[in-house]
């Protein structure tokens, strides 16, 4: 069969249609997951490091957060939240935990 034959042209078109449809379906699924909150980038590595550097144990033996510039910038955003628990069971919270995460809260030590 020649590459310019009708059969090869039809095969190329069918393959191209499948590739385009697969790409569109992938985009639709990923968009749906992002909108639903299943695929979410809650905190960048920079934010985690900034929080980690700002955490300390206060005079009462509780976890506390120093008000650094990075922490103040994060607190200025409406949706900034975190829940921390150290090896000794002390906990520090900030913000409102989104409704999607209560089940994970009990397992935070495992995470």
LUMPA-563374 format. One record per atom (N, C-alpha, C, O): residue in one letter; x, y, z. Coordinates in steps of 0.001 Angstrom, whole numbers, plus 500000, padded with zeros to 6 digits. Layout:
AXYZ...
//
This chain:
X500837498818500000X500000500000500000X500885501251500000X501841501339500771X500567502200499146X501325503446499111X500911504332500284X499787504248500779X501849505186500719X501532506050501862X500479507090501518X499882507686502415X500243507315500234X499229508301499854X497896507639499509X496974508296499026X497806506350499759X496566505646499430X495445506067500374X495690506628501442X494235505791499968X493052506141500752X493080505461502118X492702506071503119X493523504204502171X493582503470503443X494478504149504461X494088504295505619X495662504566504060X496592505221504994X496080506590505427X496259506989506578X495449507302504512X494890508607504898X493783508437505936X493694509215506886X492948507427505755X491882507170506723X492458506744508078X491978507197509118X493466505890508079X494103505453509327X494709506645510056X494542506775511269X495411507520509333X495996508715509970X494921509597510586X495097510124511684X493822509755509888X492742510592510419X492130509977511677X491850510686512645X491926508683511664X491350508007512829X492299508117514021X491864508383515141X493601507911513780X494588508037514850X494611509468515375X494639509681516587X494599510442514481X494608511850514894X493365512177515723X493462512878516731X492214511682515312X490981511923516070X491092511310517468X490673511932518444X491645510109517578X491813509477518885X492758510266519783X492496510422520975X493845510759519224X494804511543520011X494151512829520509X494295513186521678X493443513515519641X492777514769520028X491718514503521090X491633515241522072X490911513464520909X489883513144521903X490495512758523250X489974513141524297X491594512006523231X492256511632524488X492787512867525195X492673512976526416X493366513794524450X493877515030525054X492735515861525645X492866516403526742X491626515960524926X490480516721525437X489887516070526685X489551516763527645X489760514763526676X489217514074527848X490131514237529063X489654514419530183X491433514171528840X492383514381529930X492225515782530507X492200515960531725X492118516772529628X491944518153530092X490648518312530876X490627518981531910X489572517707530396X488276517805531085X488347517149532464X487867517718533445X488936515974532545X489040515266533825X489900516048534809X489513516217535965X491060516527534368X491936517294535265X491278518586535722X491418518976536881X490564519249534828X489856520477535212X488777520162536245X488618520889537225X488042519084536024X487012518691536985X487592518364538351X487024518742539376X488721517663538370X489361517339539645X489858518592540353X489733518712541571X490419519521539592X490906520762540197X489752521593540757X489855522146541852X488665521679540010X487508522459540470X486880521823541703X486449522532542613X486823520503541742X486202519818542873X487070519841544122X486593519523545211X488335520210543979X489220520272545127X489975518990545387X490716518899546366X489805518000544534X490507516740544729X491990516902544403X492843516367545111X492298517632543340X493683517900542980X493955519352543338X493540520261542620X494634519566544419X494875520912544924X496315521030545380X496852520136546034X496929522142545029X498251522420545553X498057523377546714X498023524592546517X497927522840547935X497599523657549102X498751524543549561X498524525670550002X499956524060549464X501081524866549937X502310524528549126X502615523364548868X502995525559548737X504232525331548004X505335524969548995X505205525173550203X506401524437548461X507531524056549312X508075525273550063X508512525151551207X508050526428549433X508531527660550085X507684528001551308X508216528402552344X506393527845551190X505510528140552313X505757527171553463X505783527573554626X505936525911553138X506187524915554181X507485525228554910X507543525154556138X508518525574554165X509803525910554779X509666527161555647X510220527216556745X508935528161555163X508752529398555930X508029529133557244X508394529687558281X507005528289557201X506276527947558431X507183527156559362X507226527407560566X507899526210558799X508800525381559602X509832526235560343X510141525971561505X510358527252559671X511354528131560296X510737529031561364X511424529463562290X509436529313561233X508779530233562164X508202529532563392X507785530204564335X508167528230563404X507600527498564540X508616527392565663X509800527147565431X508139527579566871X508991527396568050X508111526952569227X506883527004569150X508741526528570287X508023526169571513X508115527371572442X509210527836572758X506967527871572876X506964529075573718X507296528733575175X507557527577575506X507280529742576026X507645529577577437X506707528620578177X507089528024579183X505488528478577677X504513527574578298X504600526155577747X503809525291578127X505556525912576855X505722524587576286X504782524279575140X504636523120574752X504140525307574588X503219525120573463X503883525524572162X504803526341572152X503411524945571058X503899525363569749X503373526763569461X502224527086569762X504222527573568880X503833528940568527X504467529286567188X505415528635566748X503941530300566559X504413530730565247X504925532158565340X504179533070565697X506208532353565018X506754533715564979X506148534467563798X505900533886562742X505918535732563982X505322536556562935X506430537097562021X506805538266562112X506948536231561139X507966536668560178X507278537344559001X506052537314558891X508068537953558123X507480538583556939X506747537557556074X505652537814555573X507373536392555910X506751535346555089X505440534871555706X504457534669554993X505417534693557012X504194534260557696X503122535339557576X501960535027557318X503494536592557758X502528537694557641X501941537748556229X500749538005556059X502773537508555228X502280537519553844X501303536371553617X500289536541552940X501604535208554179X500696534072554028X499390534305554779X498318533966554279X499475534880555977X498269535150556765X497365536164556076X496155536174556305X497943537017555234X497163538034554537X496235537416553489X495259538043553079X496530536216553065X495644535561552108X494480534937552860X494661534371553938X493312535038552302X492088534610552961X492023533113553220X491449532670554214X492612532341552325X492466530895552434X493686530198553032X493858528995552836X494524530919553747X495716530326554356X495334529587555631X494703530155556523X495720528317555709X495429527516556888X496490526439557027X497150526071556055X496644525944558231X497497524788558456X497143524162559792X496570524809560669X497493522895559931X497365522165561185X498677521435561371X499087520655560511X499346521688562501X500627521039562802X500496520222564071X499794520606565007X501169519110564087X501243518317565311X502662517766565393X503144517144564446X503336517993566527X504711517503566651X504730516103567259X503688515534567586X505929515567567402X506092514197567912X505573514047569339X505214512945569753X505529515141570094X505036515102571471X503527515297571567X502969515329572663X502870515429570417X501420515587570403X500936517018570518X499730517261570533X501867517983570601X501444519391570645X500915519793569276X501414519336568248X499917520637569271X499266521013568025X499210522526567874X499049523259568850X499346522974566642X499217524393566306X498343524486565068X498551523770564088X497353525385565126X496416525569564012X496349527037563633X496537527933564456X496076527244562363X495805528598561898X494794528508560760X494895527631559902X493842529394560755X492850529450559686X491758528412559841X491681527697560841X490922528351558828X489775527443558834X490094526251557941X490396526404556757X490023525077558522X490266523840557794X489151523634556779X487981523602557160X489484523489555478X488439523266554470X487648521995554748X488164521043555334X486409521993554326X485481520891554602X485970519556554043X485546518501554515X486858519583553041X487322518337552427X488298517567553317X488551516390553059X488850518194554352X489962517601555074X489731517067556477X490696516586557071X488544517108557057X488396516613558429X488831515161558615X489369514809559664X488608514328557622X489000512920557759X490520512779557859X491020511870558522X491243513668557209X492703513613557271X493242514158558587X494336513791559016X492477515027559223X492942515655560454X493278514622561531X494269514778562245X492484513594561653X492739512566562664X494004511782562360X494617511203563257X494394511766561084X495580510987560679X496795511874560440X497758511430559816X496775513117560922X497843514056560629X499212513544561078X500222513835560436X499252512802562151X500516512246562603X501137511283561608X502359511161561526X500290510602560854X500760509664559840X501241510389558589X502102509883557869X500691511568558329X501036512306557124X502383512965557282X502852513639556365
//
